């Protein structure tokens, strides 16, 4: 008996859940690497480059989910792309934060 595999784990297929999880995960990892719970101890880390790469992968996954025809799903994907762009900007800011 073969167990069903969710779409999230099938890398070749489009998955908006995977895209959102990658982007939010990259943001949380970046905040944690910067020392987030203690705001007075914020610092940049070279390991945040990996979080930035994970955020770019999440944005690419989001872009893969965009369809060719305009509808409300397409508009939602555009909003998620803008959110991914803000996440990437925040991660880049935390990378260079002294």
C-alpha positions, 0 to 999 in steps of 0.5 A: 500500500502506497501512502499519499504524498502531499503536494508540498513535498513534490518539488516539481509541482507548483505549491503556494503552501510551500512558497509561503512556508519558505518565505516565512521560514526564511524571515523567521530564521533571519530574525533568529540569526540576528538575535531578535528576542533581545532587540538591544543585541541585534547584529548581522550574521554571515549565515543570513545569506542562507536565509536570503537564498531561502527567501529567493527560493520562496519568491521563485516558488510564488512566481511559479504559481502565477497563471497566464490569465487574470483572475483573483487568484492571480491578484493574490499571487501578486500580493504574495510576491510583494510580501516576498519582496518586503521579506527579502528587503528585511533580510538584506537589511538584517544582513548588513546591520552593524 
